[in-house]
């Protein structure tokens, strides 16, 4: 499988921890594809210092300009050849069982397009905070994530599955056109789109350690130059609405109607 990490220079110091989490994997057959977004010198030096560059499973590439995580991941995706793609943000870590458990779930559910576990928050003091799953573990019918999210509003503003630790079938990611071209919520939007097109699998097992720190882009409250909030901080809500065209909704019996009205909150923190 291919593990994709987009990284910019400000997050270089987190890479050794991400690297160690890969070395601890019970499933050893992976390629780590690191795509450097912007200046590369500090990142290459950090990877050399921690020994990652000495491992033949590590591939490092750079495109020279600062384009954001979605573009960087999609550049890396173009080089991926494995049938399974695991996202790993530069400042996060994978639990030791993650790759084996997620790939095993997809093997057991050949029709599923993605698999995920739940995330544990990794705090600066090293402590791990467990958040119970918002929906039951098991197979996920098409569209189930958007429906579950809408049903939880307004009390819960976070998506029912953490979007940063998803394992994808490469074919589904290519069908989606890669990660969505959105600012700060590219992984959330991609997960919802993937859920609309394919069934998934949710494991009652922690697979991701989501690092909490002050520089997280997902915790910023900003605006695009054209106006409109782009990212909301934890606990606030930014409503996005996808209207259905009359008569266009379809339901093939395997999930909620595709194209039906679903209000969601694109927020991660």
Secondary structure, DSSP 8 states (H G I E B T S, - for coil): -EEEEEE-GGGGGGHHHHHHHHHT-S----EEEEEE-S--HHHHHHHHHTTGGGSTTEEEEE-SS---HHHHHHHHHHH--SSEEEE--TT-EE-TTHHHHHHHHHHH-TT-SEEEEEEEEE-TTS-EEE---SS-SEEE-BTHHHHHHHHHTTT--S-SS-GGG-EEEHHHHHHHTSS-S-SS-HHHHHHHHHHHHS-EEEEEEEEEEEE--TT-GGG--EE-TTSSEEE--TT---EEEE---TT--B--SSBS-BT--EEEE----
